[in-house]
Structures are given as structure tokens and as C-alpha cells.
Amino acid sequence: MTVATANPTGSVGTPRGSGIRVTARRRIGRALFYVLLIAIGIILFTPFILALLGTFKGDAEITAWPPSLLPSEWLFGNWLKLFTTDFGGLPRPEGATSLGLMTGMLFFFAAFLLMGMSSESKGEGMSRRTGLTLSFGLAVLGGIGSGLYVGLDGGTAMQITVGISITTVALIGVGILTMSEPEWRRVVLAMAVALLLGAFATFLFERLAVLAGGGRFVRWMYNTALLSVIRAFIMLIFSSMAAYAFARLRFPGRKFIFGFMLASMMLPGAVTLIPAFIVIAKAQWINTAYSLIIPVLVNAFGIFLLTQFLKAIPRDLEESAFIDGASYFQIYWYVILPLAKPALLTLFILQFQGMWNDFLTPLLYLNTPDMWVLNVALSVFQQNYTAAWNITLVGAMVNAAVPLTMFFFFSKYYMEGVSYAGLKG
């Protein structure tokens, strides 16, 4: 009589030893794969590691062959030398004023939109005509005040063009809030408070620029960080508004305008370089922060990126908000922006890194040591101090630290933005 035995592996026809061997091979293969990735990463990061360790070496040890991994003597004073190096020259008033005024414009616009937005008013409070008149008057007053403030240090053309630019930005904010049928007394109050906040931010950041000095590394860090943050935030605000209009609204000429905007992306930057420089020079914006901020308030790439993302958001959410009585701007602020956080953060990182790593535009428009950004300053520093390789490496490490940090901490949002783009409306 034959006695039946159970298969120890729980499956028919598969020996237990064979399954163990397959599992062991898979684990070994996975371990080898990770070891290979680590080895490739170490090889790719070897130049960066050598440069980082070179910041603690002497010049002779950096140029010696074969190169040594660790310094024979750790020279921590190299970092202090960089921060105490001075190219000479005092901070110019017009340069500090431009940095402060661009910061004040960002604070004003953001504060005005946040404080002026309210629920729809049923004819209560200030009338629409009175509110529009007062808001328009305050916007013009803010532009005139900005022009007079700039006129203390700049020329007539700069005074007029900056005043017009600030007035236009303020009127755009008024137009946006008008779409929400706001409580006009609140809008007028928000405009007044936002102007005061913008004036305070202007004065504060102008003083900080003066305290940072002229041709010093601290001033270059200040210029680069401030210009990168202002440019990224302003482009994010205006690009997201334009993308919302292209993706969710219907108006005459929408497809033509969007196609024209995309066509502008096909033009090489070298084609518009000279005409843009002529316009900036006529406006007397050379060697000021205006030349790097105001011409790029709206970015075609940012609008295109956000438009494609917003098209994937289901329209049911907007319809529900419309039923509840929300306006277009309220839907944009409370419904669309929270869902678009991955794309917004991705665009912010791209624009921040783009300004931080930019070299040609700052080199073209900023020509005194007090207005240099890090890339331009390090290039000039390398030309003037060809033997000071250790100091140059310190500056390069500081310049690379911020983009690398942002990439490692926020790279997951790139993938999150791709996954959200799979939504179907």
C-alpha cells in the first residue's frame, strides 16, 4: 500500500530546495544591483567630493599630482577668507533701492490679494463705483510714490518706467479682485495696508542690502538669494493665473493667444538679447534689479507647464464651487491651487534654480561689484585670483550647496507632479 506524503513547499512539483536557491539568487542579484548603483554614484560624485575636500587644502596641494583625497593639514580659514574678501567699492544707492523696491512689490501684491479677497456682497457697504475709484487712485498713488522714491537715486526714465510698472501690477491686482465681486470697503482697506506693507518691506530690504556692503561675498549671496526668491514667486503667481485662464476658462481668442505664446518659446534667447538690452538701457534699468524681475513677470514655459497640469483636474470640483456661489478667483484660490501644489512647487524649484544658476543675463545687465550675483562674482574672482584655487573652490561649494539641497529635499515633487497629471476630468 502506498502512503501519500505532503509537499513541504506547499506547491505541486516544486522541491523545497529549488525554491530556496531561487530566492537566494534573487537576493544576491538585488544586492549586486545596489552595490553597482552605489559604485556609480561614488564615481559620479568623486569630482564634487574632491572639490569639497579641496576647500580645506592649500593651493600647492590642490594642484599636486597625483591628487590626495584628504588634506595633509585642514585649513578651515579658507572659508573665512572668502567671506572677508572685498573687491572694493561702496554699495550704490540705486542698486540697493531696486532690490528693496522689487521685494516691496512682491509683498504688496501678495498681501493685497490675500487681504482683499472676500465673499460676495449683496449690495452692502461701499458701492462698486466708489470702491473702484478709490482702488484705482491708491494704485496710481503707489506708482507715483515708487517713482518718486526711485527718483532720489535714478534718472527720469527710470523714475517713469518703474512708476508705470508698479501701477500696472497694482491695477492687475484690482482687476483680479473685481472678478470676485468683493466687498469694496475691504478692498480699499487692503490696498492701503498692502501699500504700507510694501513700503516697509522696501525700506527694510534696501537697508539690508546696504549693510551687506559692496563687492563682498555676503552681498553677492544676498543679491542671488533675493533675486531668485522674488523672481520665482512672482513668476509663479502670474503664470498660475494665466494658466488657470487658458485651462479652465473660455474666452474669444484663447487658442490663438495660447498658440502665439507657445510660438514665442521657439525663439532662441540670442535673437531677443540685443533688442531686450536696448529696451532695458532706454529705461535706465541697467545695473538694477528691475532688469531681472519686471521683464520676466510672465514666463511662457511656466504658463505652458501649469496649463497642461490644470487641464487634468476634474471639472466637477469647479461646478460644485459655482453652485455654492464661488467666483472665478475664489475657485482659483481655494480649489485649483491646492490641487496644483506639486506642479507649483516644481515650477518654483525650476525658476529658482534657473535664476540661481543664470550667468549670461546678470553678466549683461549687472556690471558693478555691489550688484553681482554669485556666478558672475566667482567668474571675476577666478580671473583676478588665478592662484587662489582653495578660495575659488569654497565659493563654488557655497554656490552649489543651495541648488543641490533643494534637489535632494524636493525631488519627490517632480514625480508627484507626474502622477497627478494622470487625473482625468
GUZAMAR-500666 format. One record per residue (C-alpha): residue in one letter; x, y, z negated. Coordinates in nm, 2 decimals. Layout:
N
  aa       u       v       w
   A       X       Y       Z
...
// end
This chain:
425
  aa       u       v       w
   M    0.00    0.00    0.00
   T    0.14    0.35    0.10
   V    0.14    0.62   -0.16
   A    0.08    0.98   -0.03
   T    0.32    1.25   -0.16
   A    0.26    1.62   -0.16
   N    0.49    1.85    0.05
   P    0.69    2.05   -0.20
   T    0.69    2.36    0.02
   G    0.31    2.38    0.04
   S    0.31    2.36    0.42
   V    0.29    2.07    0.66
   G    0.60    1.95    0.83
   T    0.84    2.22    0.68
   P    1.11    2.09    0.45
   R    1.18    2.30    0.14
   G    1.55    2.33    0.21
   S    1.49    2.46    0.56
   G    1.27    2.75    0.42
   I    1.53    2.84    0.16
   R    1.80    2.86    0.43
   V    1.58    3.08    0.65
   T    1.52    3.32    0.36
   A    1.89    3.33    0.27
   R    1.98    3.41    0.63
   R    1.73    3.70    0.64
   R    1.86    3.84    0.32
   I    2.22    3.82    0.44
   G    2.12    3.98    0.77
   R    1.95    4.27    0.59
   A    2.24    4.32    0.36
   L    2.48    4.33    0.66
   F    2.25    4.58    0.83
   Y    2.25    4.81    0.53
   V    2.63    4.78    0.49
   L    2.67    4.87    0.86
   L    2.44    5.18    0.81
   I    2.64    5.29    0.51
   A    2.97    5.25    0.70
   I    2.84    5.45    0.99
   G    2.71    5.72    0.75
   I    3.05    5.74    0.58
   I    3.23    5.77    0.92
   L    2.99    6.05    1.04
   F    3.03    6.24    0.71
   T    3.41    6.20    0.69
   P    3.48    6.54    0.85
   F    3.24    6.71    0.61
   I    3.39    6.53    0.31
   L    3.74    6.62    0.42
   A    3.63    6.98    0.47
   L    3.47    6.99    0.12
   L    3.79    6.85   -0.04
   G    4.00    7.09    0.17
   T    3.84    7.38   -0.02
   F    4.04    7.27   -0.32
   K    4.37    7.24   -0.13
   G    4.65    7.47   -0.03
   D    4.69    7.58    0.33
   A    5.00    7.37    0.38
   E    4.83    7.06    0.25
   I    4.52    7.11    0.48
   T    4.73    7.13    0.79
   A    4.97    6.84    0.69
   W    4.96    6.51    0.89
   P    4.85    6.25    0.81
   P    4.58    6.42    0.61
   S    4.53    6.34    0.24
   L    4.19    6.26    0.10
   L    4.23    6.41   -0.25
   P    4.43    6.73   -0.31
   S    4.76    6.70   -0.50
   E    4.65    7.00   -0.71
   W    4.29    7.11   -0.74
   L    4.28    7.48   -0.66
   F    3.94    7.59   -0.79
   G    4.05    7.95   -0.75
   N    3.99    7.92   -0.37
   W    3.62    7.97   -0.43
   L    3.67    8.28   -0.64
   K    3.90    8.43   -0.37
   L    3.62    8.41   -0.12
   F    3.37    8.59   -0.34
   T    3.62    8.86   -0.42
   T    3.74    8.92   -0.06
   D    3.64    9.26    0.07
   F    3.66    9.38    0.43
   G    3.62    9.74    0.31
   G    3.36    9.99    0.37
   L    3.06   10.10    0.17
   P    2.70    9.99    0.22
   R    2.53   10.22    0.47
   P    2.20   10.37    0.36
   E    2.02   10.29    0.68
   G    2.12    9.92    0.66
   A    2.00    9.88    0.31
   T    1.68   10.08    0.38
   S    1.60    9.85    0.68
   L    1.64    9.53    0.46
   G    1.42    9.68    0.19
   L    1.15    9.81    0.43
   M    1.12    9.47    0.61
   T    1.08    9.30    0.27
   G    0.82    9.56    0.17
   M    0.63    9.49    0.49
   L    0.61    9.12    0.41
   F    0.49    9.18    0.05
   F    0.24    9.44    0.17
   F    0.08    9.22    0.44
   A    0.06    8.91    0.22
   A   -0.08    9.10   -0.08
   F   -0.33    9.28    0.14
   L   -0.48    8.96    0.29
   L   -0.49    8.78   -0.05
   M   -0.65    9.07   -0.24
   G   -0.88    9.20    0.03
   M   -1.05    8.87    0.12
   S   -1.39    8.82   -0.05
   S   -1.72    8.67    0.01
   E   -1.97    8.82    0.25
   S   -2.15    9.12    0.10
   K   -2.52    9.17    0.17
   G   -2.51    9.55    0.22
   E   -2.38    9.62   -0.13
   G   -2.11    9.85   -0.22
   M   -1.92   10.07    0.03
   S   -2.06   10.09    0.38
   R   -1.87    9.93    0.67
   R   -1.81   10.27    0.84
   T   -1.67   10.43    0.53
   G   -1.45   10.13    0.45
   L   -1.31   10.11    0.80
   T   -1.24   10.48    0.80
   L   -1.06   10.47    0.46
   S   -0.87   10.15    0.55
   F   -0.76   10.30    0.88
   G   -0.65   10.62    0.71
   L   -0.45   10.43    0.45
   A   -0.28   10.21    0.72
   V   -0.18   10.53    0.91
   L   -0.06   10.69    0.58
   G    0.15   10.38    0.51
   G    0.31   10.40    0.86
   I    0.38   10.77    0.82
   G    0.53   10.72    0.48
   S    0.75   10.44    0.62
   G    0.87   10.67    0.90
   L    0.95   10.95    0.66
   Y    1.14   10.71    0.43
   V    1.34   10.58    0.73
   G    1.40   10.94    0.85
   L    1.61   11.01    0.54
   D    1.88   10.79    0.69
   G    1.79   10.72    1.05
   G    1.72   10.91    1.37
   T    1.39   11.04    1.52
   A    1.34   10.74    1.75
   M    1.39   10.50    1.46
   Q    1.15   10.71    1.25
   I    0.87   10.70    1.51
   T    0.91   10.34    1.61
   V    0.93   10.20    1.26
   G    0.63   10.41    1.16
   I    0.43   10.28    1.45
   S    0.53    9.92    1.38
   I    0.43    9.93    1.01
   T    0.10   10.10    1.11
   T    0.03    9.83    1.36
   V    0.09    9.55    1.11
   A   -0.14    9.72    0.86
   L   -0.41    9.76    1.12
   I   -0.38    9.39    1.22
   G   -0.45    9.31    0.85
   V   -0.76    9.53    0.85
   G   -0.88    9.37    1.17
   I   -0.84    9.02    1.03
   L   -1.04    9.10    0.71
   T   -1.31    9.27    0.92
   M   -1.38    8.92    1.07
   S   -1.48    8.80    0.72
   E   -1.74    9.07    0.66
   P   -1.57    9.17    0.34
   E   -1.67    9.39    0.05
   W   -1.52    9.71    0.18
   R   -1.46    9.87   -0.16
   R   -1.24    9.57   -0.24
   V   -1.06    9.60    0.10
   V   -0.98    9.97    0.04
   L   -0.86    9.90   -0.31
   A   -0.65    9.60   -0.18
   M   -0.49    9.83    0.08
   A   -0.39   10.09   -0.18
   V   -0.25    9.83   -0.42
   A   -0.07    9.65   -0.14
   L    0.09    9.97   -0.02
   L    0.22   10.04   -0.37
   L    0.35    9.68   -0.40
   G    0.52    9.71   -0.06
   A    0.68   10.04   -0.17
   F    0.81    9.89   -0.49
   A    0.95    9.58   -0.30
   T    1.11    9.82   -0.05
   F    1.29   10.02   -0.32
   L    1.39    9.71   -0.52
   F    1.54    9.51   -0.23
   E    1.71    9.82   -0.10
   R    1.88    9.87   -0.44
   L    1.98    9.51   -0.45
   A    2.14    9.55   -0.10
   V    2.34    9.85   -0.22
   L    2.45    9.66   -0.54
   A    2.57    9.37   -0.32
   G    2.82    9.60   -0.17
   G    2.96    9.65    0.18
   G    3.19    9.40    0.35
   R    3.17    9.14    0.07
   F    3.07    8.77    0.08
   V    2.79    8.84   -0.17
   R    2.64    9.10    0.07
   W    2.67    8.85    0.37
   M    2.49    8.59    0.17
   Y    2.22    8.84    0.07
   N    2.17    8.95    0.43
   T    2.15    8.60    0.56
   A    1.91    8.47    0.30
   L    1.68    8.77    0.31
   L    1.66    8.78    0.69
   S    1.60    8.41    0.71
   V    1.32    8.41    0.45
   I    1.14    8.72    0.59
   R    1.17    8.60    0.95
   A    1.04    8.25    0.86
   F    0.74    8.38    0.65
   I    0.63    8.65    0.90
   M    0.66    8.42    1.20
   L    0.46    8.15    1.00
   I    0.18    8.39    0.92
   F    0.13    8.54    1.27
   S    0.20    8.21    1.45
   S   -0.06    8.02    1.24
   M   -0.32    8.29    1.31
   A   -0.26    8.28    1.68
   A   -0.26    7.90    1.68
   Y   -0.59    7.90    1.50
   A   -0.74    8.12    1.76
   F   -0.61    7.91    2.05
   A   -0.70    7.57    1.89
   R   -1.04    7.64    1.72
   L   -1.20    7.94    1.88
   R   -1.35    8.00    2.23
   F   -1.29    8.34    2.40
   P   -1.25    8.47    2.76
   G   -0.90    8.42    2.90
   R   -0.79    8.18    2.63
   K   -0.64    7.92    2.86
   F   -0.47    8.19    3.08
   I   -0.32    8.36    2.78
   F   -0.20    8.03    2.63
   G   -0.05    7.92    2.97
   F    0.12    8.26    3.01
   M    0.27    8.22    2.66
   L    0.40    7.87    2.74
   A    0.55    8.01    3.06
   S    0.74    8.26    2.86
   M    0.91    7.97    2.68
   M    1.07    7.86    3.01
   L    1.27    8.18    3.04
   P    1.63    8.14    2.93
   G    1.73    8.37    2.65
   A    2.01    8.51    2.86
   V    1.76    8.65    3.10
   T    1.60    8.88    2.84
   L    1.91    8.95    2.65
   I    2.01    9.28    2.82
   P    1.65    9.42    2.86
   A    1.59    9.34    2.49
   F    1.92    9.51    2.39
   I    1.83    9.82    2.59
   V    1.49    9.85    2.42
   I    1.64    9.79    2.07
   A    1.91   10.06    2.14
   K    1.65   10.31    2.27
   A    1.45   10.26    1.94
   Q    1.78   10.31    1.75
   W    1.74    9.98    1.57
   I    2.10    9.87    1.64
   N    2.27    9.76    1.32
   T    1.95    9.74    1.12
   A    1.72    9.46    1.01
   Y    1.44    9.59    1.23
   S    1.62    9.44    1.54
   L    1.60    9.09    1.40
   I    1.25    9.10    1.24
   I    1.00    9.31    1.43
   P    1.07    9.18    1.79
   V    1.00    8.82    1.68
   L    0.69    8.87    1.47
   V    0.52    8.62    1.70
   N    0.71    8.31    1.83
   A    0.58    8.11    2.14
   F    0.73    7.79    2.01
   G    0.57    7.83    1.67
   I    0.23    7.90    1.83
   F    0.25    7.60    2.06
   L    0.36    7.37    1.78
   L    0.08    7.47    1.54
   T   -0.18    7.48    1.82
   Q   -0.12    7.12    1.91
   F   -0.14    7.02    1.54
   L   -0.46    7.22    1.47
   K   -0.64    7.06    1.77
   A   -0.62    6.73    1.59
   I   -0.81    6.84    1.28
   P   -1.18    6.72    1.29
   R   -1.43    7.00    1.37
   D   -1.68    6.85    1.12
   L   -1.49    7.04    0.84
   E   -1.54    7.37    1.01
   E   -1.91    7.30    1.08
   S   -1.97    7.23    0.71
   A   -1.79    7.56    0.62
   F   -2.00    7.75    0.87
   I   -2.32    7.61    0.72
   D   -2.20    7.73    0.38
   G   -2.17    8.08    0.53
   A   -1.79    8.10    0.56
   S   -1.63    8.34    0.81
   Y   -1.36    8.26    1.06
   F   -1.08    8.39    0.84
   Q   -1.22    8.21    0.53
   I   -1.22    7.88    0.73
   Y   -0.87    7.95    0.85
   W   -0.75    8.02    0.49
   Y   -0.94    7.76    0.29
   V   -0.99    7.48    0.54
   I   -0.73    7.49    0.81
   L   -0.42    7.60    0.63
   P   -0.44    7.33    0.35
   L   -0.47    7.06    0.62
   A   -0.18    7.21    0.82
   K    0.07    7.21    0.54
   P    0.31    6.95    0.70
   A    0.32    7.15    1.03
   L    0.35    7.48    0.85
   L    0.64    7.36    0.63
   T    0.81    7.20    0.94
   L    0.79    7.53    1.13
   F    0.91    7.72    0.82
   I    1.22    7.50    0.80
   L    1.29    7.52    1.17
   Q    1.26    7.90    1.17
   F    1.46    7.94    0.85
   Q    1.74    7.72    0.98
   G    1.73    7.89    1.32
   M    1.79    8.23    1.16
   W    2.05    8.10    0.92
   N    2.25    7.93    1.20
   D    2.20    8.21    1.45
   F    2.52    8.37    1.58
   L    2.46    8.54    1.91
   T    2.17    8.77    1.82
   P    2.33    8.90    1.49
   L    2.66    8.94    1.67
   L    2.49    9.15    1.93
   Y    2.28    9.38    1.71
   L    2.47    9.39    1.38
   N    2.82    9.55    1.41
   T    2.93    9.67    1.07
   P    3.05    9.46    0.78
   D    2.77    9.55    0.55
   M    2.51    9.41    0.79
   W    2.69    9.09    0.90
   V    2.53    8.75    0.84
   L    2.74    8.45    0.73
   N    2.81    8.31    1.08
   V    2.93    8.64    1.22
   A    3.13    8.72    0.90
   L    3.30    8.38    0.89
   S    3.40    8.42    1.26
   V    3.56    8.76    1.20
   F    3.71    8.63    0.87
   Q    3.87    8.34    1.06
   Q    4.02    8.57    1.32
   N    4.17    8.81    1.06
   Y    4.29    8.54    0.82
   T    4.41    8.27    1.05
   A    4.64    8.12    0.78
   A    4.38    8.11    0.51
   W    4.22    7.78    0.60
   N    4.12    7.70    0.25
   I    3.92    8.02    0.21
   T    3.76    7.96    0.55
   L    3.66    7.61    0.45
   V    3.50    7.75    0.14
   G    3.29    7.99    0.34
   A    3.19    7.72    0.58
   M    3.08    7.49    0.30
   V    2.87    7.76    0.14
   N    2.72    7.84    0.48
   A    2.63    7.47    0.55
   A    2.50    7.40    0.20
   V    2.16    7.56    0.24
   P    2.05    7.40    0.57
   L    2.18    7.06    0.45
   T    1.99    7.09    0.12
   M    1.67    7.19    0.30
   F    1.70    6.90    0.54
   F    1.76    6.64    0.27
   F    1.48    6.76    0.05
   F    1.22    6.84    0.31
   S    1.29    6.60    0.60
   K    1.00    6.38    0.50
   Y    0.76    6.65    0.61
   Y    0.87    6.61    0.97
   M    0.74    6.25    0.96
   E    0.43    6.36    0.76
   G    0.35    6.61    1.03
   V    0.37    6.35    1.30
   S    0.14    6.12    1.11
   Y   -0.12    6.39    1.06
   A   -0.11    6.46    1.43
   G   -0.28    6.13    1.48
   L   -0.61    6.26    1.34
   K   -0.90    6.25    1.59
   G   -1.18    6.50    1.58
// end
